[in-house]
Amino acid sequence: MTDYSANLSLGGMFIQTARPLPLGTRFRLRFYLPGFDLPVDSEAVVRWVLDEPGDGPLPRGMGVCFEGMEPDLQERIADLLENWVAN
């Protein structure tokens, strides 16, 4: 599945998709971030789903929580997020 995200935090992300996975689904997540040489790989679990248009301010998709992410990778993401907020 290939979809998009515009919402990232240290704990997870919102993935905009017309085909959200069921609540509680565990899956392998791979995504790309600016300035990273390689894709980010993490286990993830679906924590919430917006599966009907108009369910809220966000488009259809799912909120996922990262699980088992390496500490050095978390630190790099934290640095990236801090730079985004500063700019």
N, C-alpha and C positions, 0 to 999 in steps of 0.2 A: 504494500500500500504506500503510495506517495501522496502526502498532503502538506499543509503549510501551518506555520505557527508565527504569531506576532506577539506572544505573551510567554516570557521565560522568567523563571525564578530559580533559586538554588534547589528548591524542593521539587519542581516539576514544570509543566508547561500546559498551555491550552493548544490543542491541535484542531485546526479548522478542517472538517471533513464531512462529506455528505454521507459517510458510512461509519459512524462512530461504533466502536466495539462495545459489547455489553459491560455494564458496571461490574467491577471486580476482576475483569480480564487481565491476566498477567501476560506480558509480551516483551520481546526484545525490541528496543527502540534505537534507531541510528539517525542522527541528524547532524547538520553542518552548521558551523558558526563562523562569523567573520574573524579572520586572523588565526584560525586553527588549521594546521596542516592536514590533519586527519579528521574523519568524522568522529563524533561523540557516540559511543556505544554504552547503553545502560539497560538494565532491566527496568520495567515500568509497570504500573498497575493503574487501571482506569478508576478514578475516584468519583467523577461526576460526568453526566452526559446531557447535552442539549440536542435532542433529536427531532425537535419540531421547530420550524421557522417561527420566530416571534416569542420563543421561550424566555428571552432576556435580551440584554444589550449586545450579546455576542452572537455570531453566526452559528450554524449547526457545527457540532464538534464534541470534543471530550477533554476533560481536564485529567491529566495523568501525573502521577507521583513517581519520581525516580527512586529506585531501590538498588542498593549495593554499588553506588558510584564510587570510584576511587577518590580518596581525599585530594590527591594532586589535581585531578580533573575538576573537582568541586572548587578548588582554589582558583584555577584558571577561569572558570565560569564566573566566580565572584568578582575577579578582577575585571572581566569583560563587562559585567553588569554595572560595576562601579564607574567604569569609564563612560558607559552609555548615559548614566544618570548625571555625571559631571558635565557632559556635553549637551 
